[in-house]
Amino acid sequence: MAIRVREDYRGLTGPEKAAILMLALGEEHASKLFSLMGDDEIKELSQTMANLGTVSANLVERLFVEFAEQISSTGSLVGTFDSTERLLLKVMSKDKVDSIMEEIRGPAGRTMWDKLANVNEQVLANYLKNEYPQTVAVVLSKIKPDHSSRVLALLPESFAMEVIMRMLRMEAVQKEVIDDIERTLRTEFMSNLARTNRRDAHEMMAEIFNSLDRNTESRFLAALEERNRDSAERIRALMFTFEDLSKLDPSGIQTLLRSVDKQKLATALKGASETLKDMFFTNMSERAAKIMREDMAAMGPVRLRDVDEAQMYMVQIAKDMAARREIVIASGKGEDELGY
């Protein structure tokens, strides 16, 4: 009995092309792709692979050539809900596509919970404390536990206990309830947050400039001064530099010293003013200060780039600690502290 060999390229269906591709890729690569698919996709593709029969080498080669051409000719790719839906409709029934797209989109956008993960816990707690405990219980059960715990800790204690009791008793929440909460969060909370949380452009640029090396930063600021002196001065005033660590009180310096890499501190101090060096040394034990001075002397000349990197490291550690309220950085402008 002669074995039928598949030769007709135009007669191949989409699932058959995918099946040939998977078989040709081999077990290792195919298994990785299978791990990214849903059960229904795996069943459909497996069934198609099992029924393929013998496929000619010419047909396999032509499929790969077409695949490579389509990938390379697209240039940049833009994935959208609409383009994904159109693609799915070519290989699945409309009912199935509608079901998948509803799961991806959600009635108010399935990315709602991802967005909430990026909302500061204090902001979220301030909003949720005015909601029903049951609503808050649903929200806290949908976001990550570490984020949820921080929000819970900021709620009024009696209210937080109400929420905890409801979370403990909570069974499967009806889809309609979750959809309604999503919709409310999007229309009432996220839209207001977007309006009030718009960052000042100068603050954003100050943070970017803080991360530049010293030469690039000076060059950009000098160029900006020529075009817009006011903007340059605002950015310079908002920038937090290594020398600004002089605004720390003794307790803050000692807290910072316990958290930083001593080798990086030594490198950072190589490029610091004498005033700042003395401030760090006077907040160390006599022995620690002596060792630090000896380490710095043993270094000899240090590349400016290494000093910049070490100082940026110190600034970032200080800003992170200030954000966690472990240290307070006085602004020196009549305000109590700088918040990050």
C-alpha positions in Angstrom: 0.0 0.0 0.0 1.5 3.3 -1.1 1.9 6.0 1.6 0.3 9.3 0.6 2.7 12.2 0.9 1.3 15.7 1.5 2.5 18.0 -1.3 -0.3 20.5 -1.8 0.8 23.7 0.1 -2.4 25.7 -0.8 -4.6 23.0 0.7 -3.0 23.3 4.2 -5.3 24.8 6.9 -4.0 27.1 9.7 -3.9 24.4 12.3 -2.1 22.0 9.9 0.6 24.7 9.3 1.0 25.1 13.0 1.2 21.3 13.5 3.9 20.9 10.8 5.9 23.8 12.4 5.6 22.2 15.9 6.8 18.8 14.6 9.7 20.3 12.7 10.9 22.3 15.7 11.5 19.2 17.7 10.5 18.1 21.2 12.5 20.7 23.2 11.2 23.8 21.4 7.7 22.4 20.9 7.3 21.6 24.6 8.1 25.2 25.4 5.4 26.4 23.0 2.9 23.9 24.4 3.5 25.3 27.9 2.2 28.7 26.7 -1.1 27.3 25.3 -4.4 26.6 26.8 -5.9 23.1 27.1 -8.2 23.5 24.1 -5.4 24.8 21.9 -3.2 21.8 22.9 -6.0 19.3 22.2 -6.8 20.8 18.8 -3.1 21.0 17.8 -2.3 17.5 19.1 -5.2 16.0 17.1 -4.1 17.8 13.9 -0.5 16.6 14.4 -1.7 13.0 14.9 -3.7 13.1 11.6 -1.0 14.8 9.5 0.5 11.7 7.9 3.6 12.1 5.9 4.6 15.6 4.8 7.1 16.1 2.0 10.4 17.9 2.7 9.6 20.4 0.0 6.3 21.4 1.7 8.0 21.8 5.1 10.7 24.0 3.5 8.1 26.1 1.7 6.2 26.6 5.0 9.3 27.7 6.8 10.3 30.1 4.0 6.8 31.7 4.0 6.9 31.9 7.8 10.3 33.6 7.8 9.2 36.0 5.0 6.0 37.0 6.9 8.0 37.6 10.1 10.7 39.6 8.5 8.5 41.7 6.2 6.3 43.0 8.9 9.0 45.3 10.3 7.8 46.5 13.7 4.8 44.6 15.2 1.9 46.2 17.0 -0.3 43.8 19.0 -3.8 45.1 19.8 -7.1 43.6 21.0 -8.5 44.0 17.5 -5.6 42.4 15.6 -5.6 39.5 18.1 -9.3 39.1 17.6 -9.0 39.1 13.8 -6.3 36.5 14.0 -8.3 34.2 16.3 -11.4 34.4 14.1 -9.4 32.8 11.2 -8.9 29.6 13.2 -11.8 29.5 15.7 -15.5 29.9 15.9 -16.9 33.4 16.8 -18.4 32.1 20.1 -15.0 30.7 21.2 -13.2 33.9 20.2 -15.8 36.1 22.0 -15.3 34.0 25.1 -11.5 34.3 25.0 -11.6 38.0 24.2 -14.0 38.7 27.1 -11.6 36.9 29.4 -8.7 39.0 28.1 -10.5 42.3 28.1 -12.9 41.9 31.0 -16.0 44.1 31.0 -13.9 47.0 32.4 -10.5 45.8 31.3 -8.8 42.7 32.9 -5.7 44.8 33.5 -7.5 46.7 36.3 -5.9 44.6 39.1 -2.5 45.0 37.5 -3.0 48.8 37.6 -4.0 48.7 41.2 -0.7 46.9 42.0 1.1 50.1 41.1 -1.1 52.4 43.2 0.6 53.6 46.4 -0.9 51.8 49.4 -1.8 55.1 51.2 -3.7 56.4 48.2 -5.6 53.1 47.9 -6.3 52.9 51.6 -7.7 56.4 51.6 -10.1 55.5 48.8 -11.1 52.1 50.2 -11.9 53.3 53.7 -15.0 54.9 52.4 -16.3 51.8 50.6 -18.3 48.9 52.0 -16.2 46.3 53.9 -17.4 43.6 51.5 -16.1 45.6 48.5 -12.8 46.2 50.2 -12.6 42.4 51.0 -13.0 41.6 47.3 -10.4 44.2 46.2 -7.8 43.0 48.8 -8.4 39.4 47.8 -7.6 40.2 44.1 -4.3 42.1 44.6 -1.0 40.6 45.7 -0.8 39.6 49.4 2.2 41.9 50.2 0.3 44.9 48.7 -2.9 43.9 50.4 -1.2 43.7 53.8 0.2 47.2 53.5 -3.3 48.6 52.5 -4.9 46.7 55.4 -2.4 48.1 57.9 -3.4 51.7 56.9 -7.2 51.2 57.3 -8.9 52.2 60.6 -8.6 49.2 62.9 -12.3 48.5 63.5 -12.9 48.8 59.7 -9.9 46.6 58.9 -11.3 43.9 61.3 -14.7 44.0 59.4 -12.8 43.5 56.1 -10.7 40.6 57.6 -13.9 38.9 58.8 -15.5 39.2 55.4 -12.3 37.9 53.7 -12.3 34.9 56.0 -16.0 34.1 55.3 -15.7 34.9 51.6 -16.7 32.2 49.1 -16.6 32.3 45.3 -17.6 35.8 44.4 -20.1 36.1 41.5 -18.6 37.3 38.3 -21.1 40.1 38.1 -20.0 41.5 41.4 -16.3 41.5 40.4 -17.3 43.1 37.1 -19.2 45.8 38.9 -16.3 46.6 41.3 -13.9 46.7 38.4 -16.1 49.1 36.6 -16.5 51.4 39.7 -12.7 51.3 40.3 -12.1 52.3 36.7 -14.6 55.1 36.5 -14.4 56.6 40.0 -10.9 55.8 41.3 -8.5 55.4 38.4 -9.9 58.4 36.4 -9.6 60.6 39.5 -6.1 59.2 40.2 -5.0 60.0 36.6 -6.1 63.6 37.0 -4.5 64.2 40.4 -1.4 62.0 39.9 0.0 63.8 36.8 3.7 64.3 37.6 5.4 67.7 37.1 7.6 67.4 34.0 10.5 69.2 35.8 10.4 66.6 38.6 10.5 63.8 36.1 13.5 65.4 34.3 15.3 66.0 37.6 15.1 62.3 38.3 16.4 61.4 34.9 19.2 63.9 35.2 20.0 62.5 38.6 20.8 59.2 36.9 23.1 60.7 34.3 26.9 60.6 34.8 28.3 64.0 35.8 29.7 65.0 32.4 26.5 64.3 30.5 24.4 65.9 33.2 26.5 69.1 33.1 26.4 69.2 29.3 22.7 68.8 29.2 22.0 71.4 31.9 24.4 73.9 30.2 22.6 73.3 26.8 19.2 73.7 28.5 20.3 76.9 30.2 20.9 78.4 26.8 17.4 77.5 25.6 15.4 77.9 28.7 17.2 79.2 31.8 14.0 79.0 34.1 13.6 75.3 33.3 17.3 74.5 33.9 17.1 76.3 37.3 14.0 74.4 38.3 15.5 71.1 37.4 18.7 71.9 39.2 16.8 72.8 42.3 14.8 69.6 42.2 17.8 67.3 41.6 18.9 65.4 44.6 22.7 65.0 44.6 25.3 63.3 46.8 26.1 66.6 48.5 22.5 66.8 49.6 23.1 64.0 52.0 24.5 66.9 54.2 20.9 67.6 55.0 20.6 64.4 57.0 20.6 64.6 60.8 23.2 62.5 62.8 20.6 59.8 63.4 19.9 59.6 59.6 23.6 59.4 58.7 24.1 56.6 61.2 21.1 54.7 59.8 22.4 55.2 56.3 25.9 54.0 57.3 24.5 50.7 58.6 22.8 50.1 55.2 25.5 50.9 52.6 28.4 49.0 51.1 31.5 50.4 52.8 33.7 50.1 49.7 31.2 52.0 47.7 31.0 54.7 50.4 34.8 55.1 50.3 34.7 55.5 46.5 31.8 58.0 46.8 33.6 60.1 49.4 36.7 60.3 47.1 34.7 62.9 45.1 32.9 64.6 48.0 33.5 68.0 49.6 35.6 68.1 52.8 32.5 69.2 54.7 30.5 66.1 53.6 33.5 63.8 54.3 33.9 65.2 57.8 30.1 64.8 58.4 30.3 61.1 57.6 33.6 60.5 59.6 32.2 62.3 62.7 29.2 59.9 62.7 31.4 56.8 62.6 33.3 55.3 65.5 36.9 56.5 65.7 38.2 53.1 64.6 35.7 52.9 61.6 36.6 56.4 60.5 40.4 55.6 60.7 39.9 52.4 58.6 37.7 54.3 56.0 40.4 57.0 55.6 43.1 54.4 55.2 41.0 52.6 52.6 40.5 55.8 50.7 44.2 56.6 50.8 45.0 53.1 49.5 42.8 53.5 46.5 44.9 56.2 45.0 43.3 58.2 42.1 39.8 56.9 41.2 38.1 57.2 37.9 35.4 59.9 37.9 32.9 57.4 36.4 33.4 55.1 39.4 32.9 58.0 41.8 29.7 59.0 40.0 28.4 55.4 40.1 29.2 55.1 43.8 27.5 58.4 44.6 24.4 57.5 42.6 24.3 54.3 44.6 24.4 56.2 47.9 21.7 58.7 46.7 19.4 55.9 45.7 19.8 54.0 49.0 19.1 57.3 50.8 16.0 58.0 48.7 14.7 54.5 49.2 15.1 54.8 52.9 13.4 58.2 52.9 10.5 56.7 51.0 10.2 54.0 53.7 10.4 56.8 56.4 13.5 55.2 57.9 15.4 58.5 57.5 14.3 62.1 57.0 16.0 64.3 54.5 15.5 68.0 55.3 15.0 70.0 52.2 16.7 73.2 53.5 13.9 75.3 51.9 11.7 75.8 54.9 10.0 72.4 54.4 10.2 69.5 56.9 11.5 66.9 54.6 11.8 65.6 51.0 9.4 62.8 50.1 10.1 60.3 47.3 
